[in-house]
Amino acid sequence: MKSKFFITAGLLVLGISGLPLVATIASPVLVSAAQAASSEQTATFDVPGMTCALCPVTVRKAMESVEGVRLVTVDFDARTATVVFDPSEASIDSIATASENAGYPAHIAGE
């Protein structure tokens, strides 16, 4: 019975003392993720040439192929594509060009 108590107490001490260590290790990762998210930009493109159900898939894949693009969401009904990207790696022009090269000219919404 005493051995179970010591093992349980030992695990409890290790668990409590390990919590700050885990938080310390995770902190730089969280800071890095926050910095990465703050450097991202979002742009919405008009893509008027989308006319069928497969068009959004082609547009999404073309835009995702650009280095630095993190996320592409295509709205077929609105004929738009919203792109989250790292401006140090990708540009609005490179994303639009990728879509155009796939057969779907794109430009910033409202322009």
Legacy VTK file of the C-alpha trace (Angstrom):
# vtk DataFile Version 3.0
C-alpha trace
ASCII
DATASET POLYDATA
POINTS 111 float
0.000 0.000 0.000
2.859 2.391 0.827
4.460 1.810 -2.572
1.247 2.870 -4.353
1.192 6.049 -2.266
4.799 6.901 -3.136
4.285 6.164 -6.819
1.134 8.268 -6.904
2.816 11.082 -4.975
5.843 10.882 -7.278
3.678 11.069 -10.390
1.775 13.993 -8.920
5.005 15.873 -8.205
6.345 15.103 -11.688
3.069 16.192 -13.241
2.989 19.466 -11.346
6.639 20.252 -11.921
6.326 19.301 -15.590
3.563 21.800 -16.332
5.723 24.934 -16.325
8.318 23.119 -18.429
5.702 22.244 -21.042
4.419 25.820 -21.056
7.972 27.125 -21.433
8.681 24.801 -24.336
5.387 25.640 -26.065
5.775 29.399 -25.693
8.265 29.954 -28.558
6.099 27.823 -30.836
3.014 29.862 -29.982
4.890 33.115 -30.507
6.189 31.880 -33.860
2.680 30.894 -34.974
1.329 34.279 -33.929
4.072 36.075 -35.851
3.375 33.981 -38.951
-0.339 34.714 -38.758
0.263 38.446 -38.365
2.378 38.556 -41.533
-0.329 36.949 -43.674
-2.637 38.929 -45.926
-6.062 38.125 -47.310
-7.240 39.105 -50.781
-10.513 38.431 -52.553
-10.432 37.957 -56.309
-13.280 38.186 -58.799
-13.150 35.150 -61.087
-16.043 35.733 -63.503
-15.118 32.867 -65.845
-16.233 30.134 -63.453
-19.269 28.558 -65.117
-19.383 24.913 -64.014
-19.008 22.839 -60.861
-15.382 21.921 -61.630
-14.221 25.494 -62.255
-13.782 26.302 -58.534
-11.611 23.210 -58.076
-9.330 24.280 -60.924
-9.096 27.852 -59.617
-8.375 26.672 -56.073
-5.642 24.266 -57.174
-4.033 26.874 -59.427
-3.946 29.480 -56.670
-2.757 26.962 -54.063
0.171 26.080 -56.316
1.684 29.527 -55.737
4.467 29.440 -53.147
3.322 31.284 -50.012
-0.418 30.726 -50.468
-1.812 29.300 -47.233
-5.546 28.955 -47.942
-7.898 29.396 -50.892
-11.674 29.480 -50.490
-13.714 29.654 -53.681
-17.338 30.827 -53.756
-18.849 29.579 -57.013
-22.122 31.502 -56.615
-20.324 34.813 -56.018
-17.608 33.962 -58.588
-14.884 34.881 -56.086
-11.806 33.321 -54.530
-10.496 34.463 -51.156
-6.806 33.797 -50.629
-4.702 33.929 -47.456
-1.032 34.305 -48.335
2.373 35.367 -47.074
3.272 38.574 -48.942
6.976 37.874 -48.526
6.530 34.753 -50.693
3.518 35.471 -52.921
1.961 38.519 -54.512
-1.505 39.387 -55.713
-0.140 39.412 -59.267
1.407 35.936 -58.971
-1.837 34.508 -57.583
-3.925 36.153 -60.327
-1.467 34.939 -62.963
-1.714 31.352 -61.701
-5.491 31.497 -62.050
-5.234 33.071 -65.497
-2.741 30.398 -66.610
-5.328 27.784 -65.600
-7.865 29.486 -67.868
-9.631 31.662 -65.310
-8.589 35.329 -65.338
-8.817 36.815 -61.846
-8.546 40.333 -60.494
-8.935 41.918 -57.086
-12.618 42.193 -56.209
-14.066 45.603 -56.891
-11.352 46.708 -59.318
LINES 1 112
111 0 1 2 3 4 5 6 7 8 9 10 11 12 13 14 15 16 17 18 19 20 21 22 23 24 25 26 27 28 29 30 31 32 33 34 35 36 37 38 39 40 41 42 43 44 45 46 47 48 49 50 51 52 53 54 55 56 57 58 59 60 61 62 63 64 65 66 67 68 69 70 71 72 73 74 75 76 77 78 79 80 81 82 83 84 85 86 87 88 89 90 91 92 93 94 95 96 97 98 99 100 101 102 103 104 105 106 107 108 109 110
